[in-house]
């Protein structure tokens, strides 16, 4: 038997949140590349390499550390059971959170560009960490589908 419609919507919401988050990060990096001063190697380091460490950490720790994975799985299951990501209001909440984070990174970049010194590395690192968590959630949703205890509830959910 296949998964329920509500599970498909929830799973799609997790995938979409990651995709939108990644696209926002890419747009912020392109924007920062054009407006911030500095050599290409420095920009690459500050926008991709160092934030990449945060991305990988927040992606791999929930997938590989059983206590953290268990907490995130529980969070995802509760989010599904309470209808998060399955209604217009909850989708708008996710959009608002992603838009707020996008505004932060863009305003931080604009501040750095105006002042001519400093680099918004903390904004890029924080956003990359958030995108890593979004991907970890999207992957864990698929693992939840394989859990024999939860599978029956996923198939029968209204």
C-alpha positions as CSV (number, residue, x, y, z in Angstrom):
1,X,0.0,0.0,0.0
2,X,1.2,3.5,-0.8
3,X,1.7,6.4,1.6
4,X,-1.3,8.6,2.5
5,X,-2.0,11.9,0.8
6,X,-1.1,13.9,3.9
7,X,2.3,12.1,4.2
8,X,3.0,13.0,0.5
9,X,2.2,16.6,1.2
10,X,4.4,16.6,4.3
11,X,7.2,15.0,2.5
12,X,6.9,17.4,-0.4
13,X,7.0,20.3,2.1
14,X,10.3,19.0,3.5
15,X,11.8,18.7,0.0
16,X,10.5,22.1,-1.0
17,X,11.8,23.8,2.1
18,X,15.3,22.4,1.4
19,X,15.1,23.4,-2.3
20,X,13.9,26.9,-1.6
21,X,16.5,27.3,1.2
22,X,19.3,26.2,-1.2
23,X,18.1,28.5,-3.9
24,X,18.0,31.4,-1.5
25,X,21.6,30.6,-0.4
26,X,22.7,30.5,-4.1
27,X,21.0,33.8,-4.9
28,X,22.6,35.4,-1.8
29,X,26.1,34.1,-2.8
30,X,25.7,35.4,-6.3
31,X,24.5,38.8,-5.0
32,X,27.3,39.0,-2.5
33,X,29.9,38.0,-5.1
34,X,28.9,41.0,-7.2
35,X,28.6,43.7,-4.5
36,X,31.3,42.8,-2.0
37,X,35.0,43.7,-2.4
38,X,37.7,41.2,-2.3
39,X,39.6,38.6,-4.3
40,X,37.8,35.7,-5.8
41,X,39.7,33.2,-3.6
42,X,38.6,35.1,-0.4
43,X,35.0,35.3,-1.5
44,X,35.0,31.6,-2.3
45,X,36.4,30.8,1.1
46,X,33.9,33.0,2.9
47,X,30.8,32.1,0.9
48,X,31.3,28.4,0.1
49,X,34.2,26.7,1.9
50,X,33.8,27.8,5.5
51,X,29.9,27.7,5.4
52,X,30.3,24.3,3.7
53,X,31.8,23.0,7.0
54,X,28.6,24.2,8.9
55,X,26.4,22.7,6.2
56,X,28.2,19.3,6.4
57,X,28.1,19.3,10.2
58,X,24.4,20.0,10.4
59,X,23.7,17.5,7.7
60,X,25.8,14.6,9.0
61,X,25.4,14.9,12.7
62,X,21.6,14.3,12.6
63,X,22.1,11.4,10.2
64,X,25.0,9.7,12.0
65,X,24.6,10.5,15.7
66,X,21.8,8.3,17.1
67,X,20.7,10.6,19.9
68,X,20.4,13.6,17.6
69,X,18.8,11.6,14.9
70,X,16.3,10.3,17.4
71,X,15.4,13.8,18.5
72,X,15.0,15.0,14.9
73,X,12.9,12.0,13.9
74,X,10.7,12.7,16.9
75,X,10.4,16.3,15.9
76,X,9.5,15.3,12.3
77,X,6.9,12.7,13.4
78,X,5.2,15.2,15.8
79,X,5.3,17.9,13.1
80,X,3.5,15.4,10.7
81,X,1.0,14.2,13.3
82,X,0.0,17.8,14.1
83,X,-0.5,18.7,10.5
84,X,2.6,20.9,10.0
85,X,3.3,21.4,6.3
86,X,-0.1,20.2,5.3
87,X,-2.1,23.4,5.6
88,X,-1.9,26.9,4.0
89,X,-1.0,28.5,7.4
90,X,1.9,26.1,8.1
91,X,3.2,26.5,4.6
92,X,3.0,30.3,4.9
93,X,4.9,30.0,8.2
94,X,7.7,28.1,6.5
95,X,7.8,30.7,3.7
96,X,7.9,33.5,6.3
97,X,10.8,31.9,8.1
98,X,12.8,31.3,4.9
99,X,12.0,34.9,3.8
100,X,13.2,36.3,7.1
101,X,16.5,34.4,6.9
102,X,16.9,35.5,3.3
103,X,16.3,39.1,4.3
104,X,18.9,38.8,7.1
105,X,21.6,37.5,4.7
106,X,20.8,40.1,2.1
107,X,20.8,43.0,4.6
108,X,24.0,41.8,6.2
109,X,25.6,41.7,2.7
110,X,24.3,45.2,1.9
111,X,25.7,46.5,5.2
112,X,29.1,45.0,4.5
113,X,29.1,46.4,0.9
114,X,28.2,49.9,2.2
115,X,30.8,49.9,4.9
116,X,33.5,48.6,2.6
117,X,35.0,46.4,5.3
118,X,34.0,43.2,7.0
119,X,32.3,40.3,5.4
120,X,29.0,38.7,6.4
121,X,30.6,35.3,7.0
122,X,28.4,34.6,10.0
123,X,25.3,35.1,8.0
124,X,26.5,32.7,5.3
125,X,27.6,30.2,7.9
126,X,24.3,30.3,9.8
127,X,22.3,30.0,6.6
128,X,24.4,27.1,5.4
129,X,23.8,25.4,8.7
130,X,20.1,25.9,8.3
131,X,20.1,24.4,4.8
132,X,22.0,21.4,6.1
133,X,19.3,20.8,8.7
134,X,16.6,21.2,6.0
135,X,18.3,18.5,3.9
136,X,18.8,16.2,6.9
137,X,15.0,16.5,7.6
138,X,14.1,15.7,4.0
139,X,16.3,12.6,4.2
140,X,15.0,11.5,7.6
141,X,11.4,11.8,6.3
142,X,12.3,9.0,3.8
143,X,13.8,7.0,6.6
144,X,10.6,7.3,8.6
145,X,8.7,5.8,5.7
146,X,10.8,2.7,6.1
147,X,10.1,2.3,9.8
148,X,7.8,-0.7,10.1
149,X,6.2,0.7,13.3
150,X,5.4,4.0,11.6
151,X,4.6,2.8,8.1
152,X,1.1,1.6,9.0
153,X,0.3,5.0,10.5
154,X,1.8,6.8,7.4
155,X,-0.3,4.7,5.1
156,X,-3.5,5.2,7.1
157,X,-3.1,8.9,8.0
158,X,-6.0,11.0,6.9
